[in-house]
Amino acid sequence: MTTPREVFSPGSYPRHTYVLRTFKELRGGKVKVRDPEEEIEKAFATDGVIVQITGPSKSGKTVMVERIFERSKMISIGGSRIIDAKELWRLVCAHLKIGVAHTKSQQTSERKRSTIEASATGKFVAADIKVGGSYSDESGRDHGTKYEVPDDFFTAATDALVNREMILFIDDFHTVPLEVRESVTHQLKLAIAKRVKVCLADVPHRADEPVKQVPDLTGRIRKIQFDHWGHEDLKEIAIKGFTALGVILNGSAVTALAAEASGSPQLMQHLCLGVCDHLGIRESIDPPKKFSLALDDLEVVFIDTLNVAERETICLALERGLRKEGEILEKHGMRGLENGTKYEFALGAMALNPPHINLPWDRGSDSVDSRIVKLKATPDQDQPSNEVIESTFSDLVRISASSSPKSPPIDFDVLKGVNILDPYFLYYLRWCKKYYDIRGAVK
């Protein structure tokens, strides 16, 4: 029997629910279909390049790399673990169990009757420290000398990667500390010159940083664009997974799950697990059985799944906004609240139906501007002006960058509108009690 947690796997390779995706681009009036897996394989056929996969957070970049390459042929290191360039190669050596000598010491003790010599050599990772010599308890003078032998983790790691034909995959490269990112990038340039295969996973708004930091990398990076998951691809996760469990779920429920997943396959896996828990499914069913979930059932699932999207701290920071100590913000009548500040209006606008990770500023029937109007307590009351709301979203970007520099949840530009970079942030905003109530009042 197969269990739901074997089928839906948010934190590991989705063996039962992997979806092979292609992307469509309009070029010169013609639609071109891109296969990112094929693009990556072609890029790695060329020596001396860094393959950079760019895409939104939680969009499945790492899973795709794990599918293309055998785990035994890949070393995966999270960017936040790289505290300096030396640490990167130390981590590689540790993974490959390569010993690298790093210190030596020598001590001579002079005694009336004897001279004792001891030496020590150290090896990092694979080898134990070995000590040799003799000992005497007679009094005398000690002469100690300790000297460092420069670590050469870079040479040891890169030679091993080339000889073993392994790929170095740095996940979330944007989380490498800013103060060491340039030196790390320089060493990656040296590594690819030795024919090391290097792959970086990055978010789109940081994708140009490696070239900015090391201009010599121009022409040596092959960028593979990875988009948010569309509803149809997300629905395919549910269909494949529930089929493997012998569960036939009504189509409207699958559509609603895909909408709330906000472009994240990982979040979709969590939601499907929530459905299994709600239905009491503990193992696969044979013969398959039909289930139908109504909106009320789904809302229970969505609220129960909130525990995987804890974003309360950043949400409170954004809600407080930028203000001086003791400053009281102006409030306006707001649905779901007696009154709301400009920051609550902005967050409330993002939380409204339908869930969107990209909201235009003032174009179309569903935009930031139209959502602000819906939040007004009465049609004829005042609301924060467009200028105020524009400056408010700019404030929110600064706060998110300061509160969560490695993964800011939102970005904003008047021309591009509001982009929610973290699907889990949108999910939390929609289903935490305060903004859930505001959303309900607007309905």
C-alpha positions as CSV (number, residue, x, y, z in Angstrom):
1,M,0.0,0.0,0.0
2,T,1.1,3.6,-0.8
3,T,0.7,6.3,1.8
4,P,-0.2,10.0,1.0
5,R,3.2,11.2,2.3
6,E,4.9,8.9,-0.1
7,V,3.0,10.3,-3.0
8,F,2.9,14.0,-2.0
9,S,6.4,15.0,-1.0
10,P,6.8,18.8,-0.4
11,G,10.4,18.5,0.9
12,S,11.9,15.8,-1.4
13,Y,11.9,14.6,-5.0
14,P,8.3,14.0,-6.1
15,R,8.6,10.5,-7.5
16,H,4.9,10.0,-8.1
17,T,3.9,13.6,-9.0
18,Y,6.7,15.0,-11.1
19,V,5.4,17.1,-14.0
20,L,7.5,17.7,-17.1
21,R,6.9,21.4,-18.0
22,T,7.5,23.4,-21.1
23,F,7.3,27.2,-21.5
24,K,5.8,29.1,-24.4
25,E,7.3,32.4,-25.6
26,L,6.0,34.7,-28.3
27,R,8.8,35.8,-30.6
28,G,8.3,37.6,-33.9
29,G,4.7,36.7,-34.0
30,K,5.5,33.0,-33.5
31,V,5.1,30.8,-30.4
32,K,8.3,29.1,-29.4
33,V,8.0,26.1,-27.0
34,R,11.0,25.9,-24.5
35,D,12.0,22.7,-22.7
36,P,14.1,23.8,-19.8
37,E,15.4,20.3,-19.1
38,E,16.7,20.1,-22.7
39,E,18.2,23.6,-22.4
40,I,20.1,22.6,-19.3
41,E,21.5,19.4,-20.8
42,K,22.7,21.4,-23.9
43,A,24.3,24.1,-21.7
44,F,26.3,21.5,-19.8
45,A,27.6,20.1,-23.0
46,T,29.7,23.2,-23.3
47,D,32.8,23.5,-21.1
48,G,33.7,26.8,-19.3
49,V,30.2,28.0,-18.6
50,I,28.1,28.5,-15.5
51,V,24.5,27.3,-15.9
52,Q,22.2,29.6,-14.1
53,I,18.6,28.6,-13.5
54,T,16.5,31.6,-12.6
55,G,12.9,31.4,-11.4
56,P,10.6,32.4,-8.5
57,S,11.1,31.0,-5.0
58,K,9.5,27.6,-4.5
59,S,8.9,27.1,-8.3
60,G,10.6,23.7,-8.6
61,K,14.1,24.7,-9.8
62,T,15.9,22.3,-7.5
63,V,13.6,19.4,-8.2
64,M,14.2,19.8,-11.9
65,V,18.0,19.6,-11.5
66,E,17.6,16.5,-9.3
67,R,15.6,14.9,-12.0
68,I,18.1,15.6,-14.8
69,F,21.2,14.5,-12.9
70,E,21.8,11.5,-10.7
71,R,22.2,12.4,-7.0
72,S,25.5,10.5,-7.0
73,K,26.8,12.8,-9.7
74,M,25.7,16.1,-8.0
75,I,26.9,18.0,-4.9
76,S,24.1,20.4,-3.7
77,I,25.1,23.2,-1.3
78,G,22.7,25.9,-0.1
79,G,23.9,29.4,-0.6
80,S,23.3,30.5,3.0
81,R,25.9,27.9,4.1
82,I,28.7,29.6,2.2
83,I,30.1,32.1,4.7
84,D,33.2,32.7,2.5
85,A,34.9,31.3,-0.6
86,K,37.0,28.9,1.3
87,E,34.0,27.5,3.1
88,L,32.4,26.6,-0.3
89,W,35.3,24.3,-1.2
90,R,35.6,23.0,2.3
91,L,32.0,21.9,2.1
92,V,32.7,20.2,-1.2
93,C,35.7,18.4,0.3
94,A,33.6,17.3,3.3
95,H,30.9,15.9,0.9
96,L,33.5,14.0,-1.1
97,K,35.4,12.9,2.1
98,I,38.6,14.4,0.9
99,G,41.3,15.0,3.5
100,V,43.3,18.2,3.3
101,A,46.3,18.9,5.6
102,H,46.0,22.2,7.3
103,T,48.3,22.6,10.4
104,K,51.6,21.3,11.6
105,S,53.3,21.8,14.9
106,Q,56.7,20.8,16.3
107,Q,57.9,20.9,19.9
108,T,61.3,20.2,21.4
109,S,61.9,19.7,25.1
110,E,65.4,19.9,26.4
111,R,66.2,18.0,29.6
112,K,69.3,17.2,31.6
113,R,69.3,13.6,30.6
114,S,67.3,13.5,27.3
115,T,65.8,15.5,24.5
116,I,62.2,14.7,23.5
117,E,60.7,15.5,20.2
118,A,57.1,15.4,19.2
119,S,55.4,16.3,16.0
120,A,51.7,16.6,15.0
121,T,50.1,16.8,11.6
122,G,46.4,17.4,11.1
123,K,44.1,16.4,8.3
124,F,40.8,18.0,7.7
125,V,37.6,15.9,7.2
126,A,38.8,12.5,6.3
127,A,41.9,11.8,8.4
128,D,42.4,11.7,12.1
129,I,45.1,13.7,13.8
130,K,48.2,11.6,14.4
131,V,50.7,12.3,17.1
132,G,54.1,10.7,17.6
133,G,57.2,11.0,20.0
134,S,58.3,10.2,23.5
135,Y,57.7,11.6,26.9
136,S,59.8,12.4,30.0
137,D,58.7,14.0,33.3
138,E,62.0,15.6,34.1
139,S,62.1,19.4,34.4
140,G,63.6,21.4,31.6
141,R,62.9,23.9,28.9
142,D,60.4,23.6,26.1
143,H,60.8,25.1,22.6
144,G,57.6,25.1,20.7
145,T,57.0,26.0,17.0
146,K,53.6,25.9,15.3
147,Y,53.2,26.9,11.7
148,E,50.3,26.9,9.2
149,V,50.4,25.1,5.9
150,P,48.0,27.0,3.5
151,D,44.7,25.1,3.0
152,D,44.1,24.3,-0.7
153,F,40.5,23.2,-0.6
154,F,39.9,24.8,-4.0
155,T,42.4,22.6,-5.8
156,A,41.4,19.5,-4.0
157,A,37.7,20.1,-4.5
158,T,37.8,21.2,-8.2
159,D,40.2,18.4,-9.2
160,A,37.9,15.8,-7.6
161,L,34.8,17.3,-9.2
162,V,36.4,17.1,-12.7
163,N,37.9,13.6,-12.1
164,R,34.6,12.2,-10.8
165,E,32.6,14.1,-13.5
166,M,30.3,15.6,-10.8
167,I,28.2,18.8,-10.9
168,L,28.4,21.5,-8.3
169,F,24.9,22.8,-7.7
170,I,24.6,26.0,-5.5
171,D,20.9,26.4,-4.5
172,D,19.5,29.8,-3.7
173,F,22.7,31.6,-4.8
174,H,21.1,34.9,-3.8
175,T,21.4,33.8,-0.1
176,V,25.2,33.8,-0.2
177,P,26.1,36.7,2.1
178,L,26.5,39.9,0.2
179,E,30.0,40.6,1.5
180,V,31.5,37.4,0.2
181,R,29.4,36.9,-3.0
182,E,31.9,38.6,-5.2
183,S,34.9,36.5,-4.0
184,V,32.8,33.3,-4.4
185,T,31.8,34.3,-7.9
186,H,35.5,34.9,-8.8
187,Q,36.4,31.4,-7.6
188,L,33.5,29.9,-9.6
189,K,35.0,31.6,-12.6
190,L,38.3,29.9,-11.9
191,A,36.5,26.6,-11.4
192,I,34.8,26.6,-14.7
193,A,38.1,27.4,-16.3
194,K,39.2,24.0,-15.0
195,R,36.2,22.4,-16.6
196,V,34.2,22.1,-13.4
197,K,30.4,21.9,-14.1
198,V,28.7,24.6,-12.1
199,C,25.0,25.2,-11.8
200,L,23.4,28.1,-9.8
201,A,19.7,28.4,-8.8
202,D,18.7,32.0,-8.4
203,V,15.7,34.3,-8.2
204,P,14.9,36.5,-11.2
205,H,15.6,39.9,-9.6
206,R,19.1,38.8,-8.6
207,A,19.9,37.0,-11.8
208,D,22.3,39.7,-13.1
209,E,24.4,39.9,-10.0
210,P,27.1,37.4,-10.9
211,V,28.0,39.4,-14.1
212,K,27.8,42.7,-12.3
213,Q,30.2,41.4,-9.6
214,V,32.6,39.7,-12.1
215,P,32.2,41.4,-15.6
216,D,34.6,38.7,-17.0
217,L,31.8,36.3,-16.7
218,T,29.9,38.0,-19.6
219,G,29.3,35.3,-22.2
220,R,30.2,32.5,-19.7
221,I,26.8,32.2,-18.1
222,R,23.9,30.3,-19.7
223,K,20.7,31.5,-18.2
224,I,17.7,29.2,-18.1
225,Q,14.5,31.0,-17.3
226,F,12.1,29.1,-15.1
227,D,8.5,30.5,-14.7
228,H,5.9,30.3,-12.1
229,W,3.7,27.2,-12.4
230,G,0.4,27.7,-14.2
231,H,-2.9,26.3,-12.9
232,E,-2.9,23.4,-15.4
233,D,0.6,22.2,-14.3
234,L,-0.4,22.5,-10.7
235,K,-3.6,20.6,-11.3
236,E,-1.5,17.8,-12.9
237,I,0.3,17.3,-9.5
238,A,-3.0,16.7,-7.8
239,I,-4.3,14.4,-10.6
240,K,-1.2,12.3,-10.7
241,G,-1.0,12.0,-6.9
242,F,-4.6,11.3,-6.2
243,T,-4.7,8.7,-9.0
244,A,-1.7,7.0,-7.4
245,L,-3.8,6.8,-4.2
246,G,-7.0,5.6,-5.9
247,V,-8.7,8.9,-5.1
248,I,-11.0,10.6,-7.7
249,L,-11.5,14.2,-6.6
250,N,-14.0,16.6,-8.1
251,G,-12.6,18.9,-10.7
252,S,-13.7,22.1,-9.0
253,A,-11.8,21.2,-5.9
254,V,-8.6,20.5,-7.9
255,T,-9.0,23.9,-9.6
256,A,-9.4,25.6,-6.2
257,L,-6.3,23.9,-4.8
258,A,-4.2,25.0,-7.9
259,A,-5.4,28.6,-7.4
260,E,-4.4,28.8,-3.8
261,A,-1.0,27.2,-4.5
262,S,0.0,30.6,-6.1
263,G,2.4,29.1,-8.6
264,S,4.3,26.9,-6.1
265,P,4.4,23.1,-6.7
266,Q,5.7,22.7,-3.1
267,L,2.7,24.5,-1.7
268,M,0.4,22.4,-3.9
269,Q,2.0,19.2,-2.4
270,H,1.2,20.5,1.1
271,L,-2.4,21.3,0.1
272,C,-2.9,17.8,-1.4
273,L,-1.7,16.3,1.8
274,G,-4.2,18.5,3.7
275,V,-7.0,17.1,1.5
276,C,-5.9,13.5,2.3
277,D,-5.9,14.3,6.1
278,H,-9.3,16.0,5.8
279,L,-10.7,12.9,4.0
280,G,-9.1,10.5,6.4
281,I,-7.0,8.8,3.7
282,R,-4.1,6.9,5.2
283,E,-3.2,4.6,2.3
284,S,-4.1,4.0,-1.3
285,I,-7.6,2.8,-2.1
286,D,-8.4,-0.1,-4.4
287,P,-10.7,0.1,-6.3
288,P,-10.6,3.9,-6.7
289,K,-13.2,5.9,-4.9
290,K,-14.8,9.2,-5.7
291,F,-14.7,12.2,-3.3
292,S,-16.3,15.6,-3.6
293,L,-15.1,18.6,-1.6
294,A,-17.3,21.7,-1.3
295,L,-16.0,25.2,-0.7
296,D,-16.5,24.9,3.1
297,D,-14.5,21.7,3.2
298,L,-11.7,23.3,1.2
299,E,-11.6,26.3,3.5
300,V,-11.0,23.9,6.4
301,V,-8.1,22.4,4.5
302,F,-6.7,25.9,3.6
303,I,-6.8,27.1,7.2
304,D,-5.3,23.8,8.5
305,T,-2.4,24.1,6.0
306,L,-1.6,27.6,7.3
307,N,0.9,26.1,9.7
308,V,3.4,25.4,6.8
309,A,3.3,29.0,5.8
310,E,4.3,30.9,8.9
311,R,4.9,34.5,7.9
312,E,3.5,36.3,10.9
313,T,6.7,38.2,11.7
314,I,7.1,39.8,8.2
315,C,3.4,40.4,8.0
316,L,3.4,42.4,11.2
317,A,6.5,44.4,10.1
318,L,4.8,45.3,6.9
319,E,1.6,46.2,8.7
320,R,3.4,48.5,11.0
321,G,5.0,50.3,8.1
322,L,7.6,53.0,8.1
323,R,6.9,55.7,10.7
324,K,8.6,57.7,13.3
325,E,8.4,56.7,17.0
326,G,5.1,57.8,18.3
327,E,3.6,58.7,14.9
328,I,-0.1,57.9,14.5
329,L,-1.1,56.8,11.0
330,E,-4.2,58.3,9.4
331,K,-7.0,55.7,9.1
332,H,-9.9,55.3,6.6
333,G,-13.1,53.2,6.7
334,M,-12.3,49.7,5.6
335,R,-14.4,46.6,5.1
336,G,-13.7,43.9,7.7
337,L,-12.1,46.6,10.0
338,E,-13.7,49.6,11.5
339,N,-10.8,51.7,10.1
340,G,-7.6,50.8,8.3
341,T,-4.2,52.4,7.7
342,K,-2.7,52.8,4.3
343,Y,-0.5,49.7,5.0
344,E,-3.6,47.6,5.9
345,F,-5.3,48.7,2.7
346,A,-2.2,47.6,0.7
347,L,-2.0,44.2,2.4
348,G,-5.7,43.8,2.2
349,A,-5.6,44.4,-1.6
350,M,-3.1,41.6,-2.0
351,A,-5.2,39.2,0.1
352,L,-8.4,39.6,-2.0
353,N,-9.9,37.1,-4.4
354,P,-8.7,35.7,-6.7
355,P,-5.2,35.0,-5.5
356,H,-2.6,36.5,-7.8
357,I,1.2,36.7,-7.5
358,N,1.3,39.5,-10.1
359,L,-1.1,42.4,-9.8
360,P,-1.1,45.3,-12.3
361,W,-1.1,48.8,-10.8
362,D,-4.1,50.3,-12.5
363,R,-4.9,48.3,-15.6
364,G,-7.7,45.8,-16.1
365,S,-10.7,44.8,-14.0
366,D,-8.5,43.2,-11.3
367,S,-5.7,45.6,-10.3
368,V,-4.3,47.2,-7.2
369,D,-6.4,50.3,-7.8
370,S,-9.7,48.3,-8.3
371,R,-9.0,46.3,-5.2
372,I,-8.4,49.4,-3.0
373,V,-11.9,50.6,-4.1
374,K,-13.4,47.3,-3.1
375,L,-11.9,47.7,0.4
376,K,-13.7,51.0,1.1
377,A,-16.3,50.8,3.8
378,T,-18.8,52.8,1.7
379,P,-18.6,53.8,-2.0
380,D,-18.6,57.5,-1.3
381,Q,-16.0,57.6,1.5
382,D,-12.5,58.8,1.1
383,Q,-9.7,56.3,0.5
384,P,-5.9,56.6,0.5
385,S,-5.0,58.4,-2.7
386,N,-3.2,56.7,-5.6
387,E,0.0,58.7,-4.7
388,V,-0.3,57.5,-1.1
389,I,-0.8,53.9,-2.1
390,E,2.1,54.1,-4.5
391,S,4.4,55.4,-1.8
392,T,3.0,52.7,0.6
393,F,4.0,49.8,-1.7
394,S,7.4,51.4,-2.1
395,D,7.6,51.4,1.7
396,L,6.6,47.8,1.8
397,V,9.4,46.8,-0.6
398,R,12.0,48.6,1.6
399,I,10.6,46.9,4.8
400,S,10.6,43.5,3.2
401,A,14.1,43.9,1.9
402,S,15.3,45.0,5.4
403,S,13.3,42.4,7.4
404,S,14.0,39.5,5.0
405,P,17.1,40.4,2.9
406,K,17.7,36.9,1.6
407,S,14.1,36.4,0.4
408,P,12.0,39.6,0.3
409,P,8.3,38.6,-0.1
410,I,7.3,41.4,-2.5
411,D,8.5,43.7,-5.2
412,F,6.8,46.7,-6.7
413,D,7.1,49.0,-9.7
414,V,4.4,51.3,-11.0
415,L,4.8,50.0,-14.5
416,K,5.1,46.3,-13.5
417,G,2.7,46.4,-10.6
418,V,3.0,44.3,-7.4
419,N,4.9,41.1,-7.7
420,I,4.7,38.7,-4.8
421,L,8.0,36.8,-4.7
422,D,7.1,34.4,-1.9
423,P,4.0,32.2,-2.6
424,Y,3.9,31.3,1.1
425,F,3.6,34.9,2.1
426,L,0.6,35.3,-0.1
427,Y,-0.9,32.2,1.3
428,Y,-0.4,33.3,4.8
429,L,-1.9,36.8,4.0
430,R,-5.0,35.2,2.6
431,W,-5.7,32.7,5.3
432,C,-4.5,34.4,8.5
433,K,-7.6,35.4,10.5
434,K,-7.4,39.2,10.1
435,Y,-7.1,39.3,6.3
436,Y,-9.4,36.3,5.8
437,D,-12.1,38.3,7.6
438,I,-11.4,41.4,5.5
439,R,-11.7,39.2,2.4
440,G,-14.9,37.8,3.6
441,A,-16.3,41.3,4.2
442,V,-15.5,42.3,0.6
443,K,-17.4,39.3,-0.8
